[in-house]
Amino acid sequence: MIKAHHRLWAQLFFNRYLDRLIKKNFEGFYLVNELPSLPLEKSLLFTPNHISWWDGFFAYSLLRILTGRAVFLMMLERELRRYRYFSKIGAYSINPSSGRETIRSIAYTAEILDNPDRAVIFYPQGEIEPYWKRPLSIKRGGLRSILSGKYGPLPHCERTVLVAGFCINYGNKKYPDIIVRFGEPLSPDEIIGDFKRYEAVFHENLDRLDRAVCGRDYIRNIMPLL
């Protein structure tokens, strides 16, 4: 597998490039609610929905602006081999076609999360699905394995799991808006003990996002912060 190797020069360059890219292609970046209070002594596993090619960029920018944590993102190995530069900003690989390599990636994710200053973006769907699809295909195996330490030593650092929903909405403007809503933070024990609760929180957050988009019920636009 390909591990992440953060490089400050690469992040500074990429952040400027990504900010311009998002501003060029989107009108606004709206929050439906504020980021919940996240304990600084716990690492963050950020689990958004997966609706488009843009998703990793949205989540990376959001966490960079709102949390200040070092951000990591699991990425398909075939894509990361094409764009090795991304490993310098926190991307690491997974190869779903190889059981051994998948286990290595899950163990590496758990290792990353053993530092409270870090956030990992993990897509529980495992693949892009249409935003409007309900219910979504949430795969429990990977998420539970990361949180339980199944393929590595049990974690020393506590974790917080945060659900998020992103929507790309076209209105009466040339460019669409990005809208995001956060769900309630969950503990690993809650998810391992009752995965259906995690699925319920995930889908309920999307339902509330739907209602907010229909009513344009947003609290602020973070596009000026990019």
N, C-alpha and C positions, 0 to 999 in steps of 0.2 A: 504494500500500500504506500501511498504518498502522504507523508506527514506535513503538517503546517509548520512554517518557519517565518514568523512575523519579522518583517524588516521595516523599520521606521520610514526610510526613504521611499519604499514601495507604497506604504500606506498613505503617506502625504501626497504622492503623485496620484494614486488611484482615487483618493477622496475628492480631490479637485476635479478629476475627470468624471467621476460618477455624479457629483453634484451638478455639473454642467449637463450631463446626459439626461438626468431626471428632469431638470428645469426645461430642457429643450423639448421633451416629449410629453410632459404633464403640466396641467394648469395649477393644481393645488395638491397638498399632501395633508389631509385632514385627520384629526383625532376625534373619535366619537366620545371617548372618555380619557381620563388621565392614566398614565402608567401607574399601576398599583405600587404601594410601598414594598420595596424588595430589601430584605435584610442584607447588609453588606457582608456579613460573615458567611453567607451562603452563595454558592455559584448558581448560575441561572441556565436552565434548559428552556429555550424559547421554542414553542411548538406551534407555528402558524399553519394555516391552510395552504394548499399548493395549487395555484390557478393559472400560472403563466411563467414564461421565460424570465420575467422581471422579478420574480418573488425574492430571490436571494439578495438582489440589489436593494429592494424595499426594506427587507428585514435588517440587512447590514447597516443601512443609513439610519434607520430608526434607532437601533440599539446604540450606534455610535453617538448619536445626538442626545439620547435620553438617559443612557446609563453610564457612559464613559468606560465601560469594561472592554477588555480585549475580546474581540468577536471571532468565533470559529464557525465554519460552515462545512457540513458534510456534502460532498459533491461526487457524482459518478466518475469513476476512475478514467473512463475513456475520454470524458470531457476535460478532466483536470490534466491529463497527459497532453492534450491539445493546447491548453492554456495554463502552463506550469506557473506563470506569473502569479496566478491566484493563490498559490500555496504561500506566497510571501505576504499575503494580507489575511491569512487565516483559514484558507480552504484546505481540506484533507479529503482523501478518497475513500470510496466504498465500491466494491465490485460484487453486485448481487448474484452474479452467475457462479461465484466461488464461495462455498460455505466457509472454507477456512479464512479467506480474505474478509468476508463479512464479519466473522467473529473477531478478527484483528481490529477492524474498524470500530466495532462496538466497544471492545476493550480500550481502544485508544480514546474514544469519546468519554468513557468513564474516567480515564486518567486525566484528560483535560479538565473535567469538572471537579477534580480534586484541588482546585485553586479557586478561592472565593472571588478573585478579581476577573474571572472569565465568564463568558456567555457563549453557549453553543446553540446554533440554529439547527433544528432537527424537524424534518417534515414527516409526521406520523402516517401520512397517506402513502409515502414512498414513491409517488408519481403524480404528475399533473392530472387533475380532474376538473371538469367544468365547474365554475363557481356555483351554479344553480343546482347541481346534483345533490340530492338528499335521499338517504343518508350517504355520507362519504365513506370511502373504504379505508378506515383507520386500522392499521396493522399494529397489533398489540405486542408482538414478539420483540421487536427491536427496542421499543421504548421501555418495556419492563426489564429487558436484559441490561440496558444501560443503567437503570436506577437500582437494580438489585445487586449489581456486581457479579452477575452470573459468570462472566468470562474473565474476571480479574479479581483482585483483592477487594474486599469491602471498602467503601469510601471512608476516608477520614474527614472529609469536608462535607457539610450538609448542603443539600441542593434545594432550589425552588423551581418548580415547573410552572411555566406561564403559557396559557393558551392565547392565541391571537387570531383575528380574522382580517384578511385584506380583501378589498374589492376595488376593481377598476371601473369607474362609472363615467359614461359619456352623457353629457347634458346638452345644453344649447351653446356649447363652446367648441372651438376647433379641436382642442386637446382635452383628454379625459382627466378626471381627478383620481387620486389614490386616497382611499378611505380605510382607516384601520380602527378596530375595536379590540380592547384587551378583556380577557376573561378573568376569573378569580384565580389567584395563585394556589397551587396545590402542592402538597408534600409528596415525596416518593412513596411513603407508606400508604397514603390515600389511594394512589394509583395502583400500586402492587396489590393492595388488599381488595380493591373494587374498581376494576378497569371500566366498568359500565358508567361509573360516576365521571371518570375522565371523558368518556365519549359524550355523556350528557352535557357536561360543561362546554365541550368543544362545539357541539351543535347548537346549544342555547346561545352561545356567544355569536354565532353566525346569524341566528334568527334575530337577535337584537341589532346586529349590524344591518341586516336587511331593512328593519324598521327605521333605523337612523338615516340610511341612504334615501329611502322613500320620502322622509320628511326633511331631508337636509339638516338633520339635527346634529351638528358638529360643535365642538367647543373651541377649537383653534386650528389654524393652518401653520404647519411647521416648515413649509417650503422656504420661507425667508431665512431659516436657520441653516439651510444647505449652502 
